[in-house]
Amino acid sequence: MMHPLRPLHVGPVVVDPPLILAPMAGFTHYPFRLLCREQGAGLVCSEFVSSHGLVRRMKNTWVLVDLHDDERPVSVQIFGADPAVMADAARMIEDAGADIIDINMGCWVPKVSKTGAGAALLRSPETASAVMRAVAEAVRVPVTVKIRMGWTGQNLTGIDIARLAEDAGIRLITIHARPATRGYAGNADWDYIAQLKASVSIPVVGNGDVRSPEDALRMFRHTGCDAVMIGRGALGNPWLFRRCLAFLRTGDPGPEPGVQERMETAARHVRLALAEGPEDVVIREMRAHLAHYVKGFPGAAPLRERLMHLTRADEVLESLAAAATSLPAGTAGS
Ligand SMILES: Cc1cc2nc3c(=O)[nH]c(=O)nc-3n(C[C@H](O)[C@H](O)[C@H](O)COP(=O)(O)O)c2cc1C
């Protein structure tokens, strides 16, 4: 046993193992969440959903709330800066069946942050506190929050916000260890995660730059976090959860999936998505996922190029099936 892998309790929700799929806009729809759950993620999250869109019952917003029983436990992330609207949105999401409601305080893109929502809340502690309290009081399911270290590197408010979260009745904090204005540049600062963990008594999830089983172990050991969240490393690579789990249990992550398994999983991902929406929309949306599945092996580049232009599901599935049998087996590069 490399790491004890203690199940994480978030109110009535048990996150076991304590490995979590990060919310990723454009990627963490139900099919991908299910694949990650099957490979060992203990919790999966929807992408961020607008609280205003939810309360106005906008169709484009509600399609993002695509919850299914076989993926539970599942968390739905909402964003907004108006405590009353956030509370109403949270009640609606609870009724829709979310096991956990997560508040986004990490998104820095202007469309979100200029409304005072997302990471902008990190520089408005009073509003952040009011939003967290309103949501936590509005629902029975546990409410969690996902933050960054602060808005800029000069003003690291993350730990202060974490303390306010604890006071507001938030049950768990995820920290993506970069300041918001840094985007994804530079390395995540795992020392800050360790400091934050030592500053609050509610569970802390460490996030940022975990791309391998060895990284997951280092994240646990370096920060003392209660769970590890993985985002980009899982794209086109849901097996990362299986390999992290094996490594944390035994010290051996097991083999990387071969090309055949990767293509078969990509095809299953496409079929799961086709069950959820119209073919033209699904095939367009699946391109980003397919670009991640189809890389790092001989013949990947031309196949990827072809997949970016196909519009019909049968053509996509045929191409993946042909690749599964014709390309040399062997392991995937990175
Ligand atoms: C394409 C993409 C979309 C993202 N969308 C969201 C989102 O909707 N909500 C959120 O809290 N974080 C979002 N993030 C941030 C991730 O959840 C995560 O914090 C970040 O990618 C760092 O983790 P990683 O190094 O494991 O990728 C997104 C990241 C990416 C790459």
The ligand as a Gaussian input file, in Angstrom:
#p B3LYP/6-31G(d) Opt

LIG

0 1
 C      -10.881000      22.740000     -21.095000
 C      -10.983000      23.070000     -19.630000
 C      -12.206000      23.477000     -19.107000
 C      -12.320000      23.776000     -17.742000
 N      -13.540000      24.099000     -17.222000
 C      -13.684000      24.273000     -15.886000
 C      -14.964000      24.480000     -15.303000
 O      -16.011000      24.479000     -15.977000
 N      -15.024000      24.676000     -13.957000
 C      -13.889000      24.669000     -13.171000
 O      -13.994000      24.827000     -11.955000
 N      -12.673000      24.466000     -13.701000
 C      -12.548000      24.250000     -15.025000
 N      -11.314000      23.971000     -15.530000
 C      -10.165000      23.853000     -14.628000
 C       -9.973000      22.393000     -14.176000
 O      -11.072000      21.948000     -13.421000
 C       -8.695000      22.239000     -13.319000
 O       -8.812000      23.040000     -12.177000
 C       -7.420000      22.648000     -14.072000
 O       -7.426000      22.116000     -15.384000
 C       -6.159000      22.186000     -13.327000
 O       -6.126000      20.795000     -13.187000
 P       -5.245000      19.850000     -14.173000
 O       -3.833000      20.346000     -14.096000
 O       -5.412000      18.464000     -13.607000
 O       -5.821000      19.998000     -15.538000
 C      -11.184000      23.688000     -16.885000
 C       -9.966000      23.289000     -17.427000
 C       -9.845000      22.968000     -18.773000
 C       -8.515000      22.515000     -19.311000

